[in-house]
Amino acid sequence: MKQFVKTVYRQSNWQSLPALAHWVVEEGIRVQQIPAPTFEEDERARYVANQFRQFGLSDVAIDVAKNAYGLLKGTNRSIPALMVMAHTDTVFDADTDLTIRRDNDIIYGPGLGDNSMGVSGMLGLLKWLRDENITPSCDIWFVASSCEEGLGDLKGVRSAFDRLQDEVGMVINIEGLAYGHIYHAGIAVHRLKITAKSEGGHSWLHYGRPSAIHGIMELGAQINRIIPPTSPRTTYNIGLVDGGIAINAIATEASLWLDMRSEEQHSLNKLRDQVYLLISAISKPGLNFEVEVVGNRPAGSISSSHPLVMGALATLSQAGIRGSLETGSTDGNIPLAAGCPTVTIGITRGGNAHRLDEYIEVPPVHAGMKQLIALTLAAAAYQRDEYEELAGD
């Protein structure tokens, strides 16, 4: 793969790249201005699908999961395709003020980095291929996926990969703020909504009755005493707590939302089992618990020496960047868990993701787009070479 990267860098015309980087930034802002809370990506999906048509892709469609698809046909259509994807949803609700603020080479805007720049980077790749009149070695499926964030639980990519997995041999996933990082392993994530229920009553007249709030607080305190392993890295977080109706009422219902993560599925399962044991121990007459699984992201990985990883590192090396290998929870989890080689790369750097003062840095976009273009063409050429070698055998 390294050799393919070197060939792409040597043979490609990069003169248009500064103009492309500017276009990608402005396109990222155009995408960011379209509200797209998780489960409400309809308008943004339509926008991306229209862009796919403008760039001449075939088989453009939006599925019931609100994924937008487009196919760029390669020179050899008999070999496995490449899938390039970026998620469209954001953590911000539809009423969020999406005003952009510029401060020299910094641009602020909710959802701009995560993941409007990922989407615009994907569209910028298409624009460059069209403008340079380049046909890749294999088919490339472009997918703007839904429901990556929070309780979306990767619903979009689950649907998209289920649809395309028989055609796809490799996946490149794009996250706007991940430039310089290469995610080659997806951590396992398990999320629970745990609800305590009791009879309730008046705080004075019925003192002594079990309280749903007291029960959920006790459970939270017990969970907080769990010490997860550091290797494989395993974590938990109680992110939301709700319940009760009045200060002088014994609560009839209260809930906590628990996020658990691990680099290995076995360790995550062990943590999950500990939580269930605590629930069983705290339950008593008049106080019971209900558990709803609200998220279940599978783990998966490829070796750090896999050609796709080495290719991604090589594209950064060409820019004088020493890439760092990462694990995380992204849309890449789904193809990785299915055994499909996948990396997640970025378009630029920035910070404050999932905050109203989220920002991107403009200068790295030039290098980020060069990396994406080079890795895409190198991966397509690698797919062709591998297929032809197997066919020759």
Secondary structure as UniProt FT lines:
FT   HELIX           2..11
FT   TURN            15..16
FT   HELIX           17..32
FT   TURN            38..39
FT   HELIX           42..54
FT   TURN            55..56
FT   STRAND          58..62
FT   TURN            64..65
FT   STRAND          68..72
FT   TURN            77..78
FT   STRAND          81..87
FT   TURN            94..95
FT   STRAND          101..103
FT   TURN            104..105
FT   STRAND          106..108
FT   TURN            110..111
FT   HELIX           112..116
FT   HELIX           117..131
FT   TURN            132..133
FT   STRAND          140..145
FT   HELIX           150..152
FT   TURN            153..154
FT   HELIX           155..164
FT   TURN            165..167
FT   STRAND          168..175
FT   TURN            176..177
FT   TURN            179..180
FT   STRAND          181..186
FT   STRAND          188..198
FT   STRAND          201..202
FT   TURN            203..208
FT   HELIX           212..224
FT   TURN            230..233
FT   STRAND          234..243
FT   TURN            247..248
FT   STRAND          249..250
FT   STRAND          253..262
FT   HELIX           265..282
FT   TURN            285..286
FT   STRAND          287..297
FT   STRAND          300..301
FT   TURN            304..305
FT   HELIX           307..318
FT   TURN            319..320
FT   STRAND          324..328
FT   TURN            331..332
FT   HELIX           333..337
FT   TURN            338..339
FT   STRAND          342..346
FT   STRAND          350..351
FT   TURN            353..354
FT   TURN            356..357
FT   STRAND          359..361
FT   HELIX           364..392
//
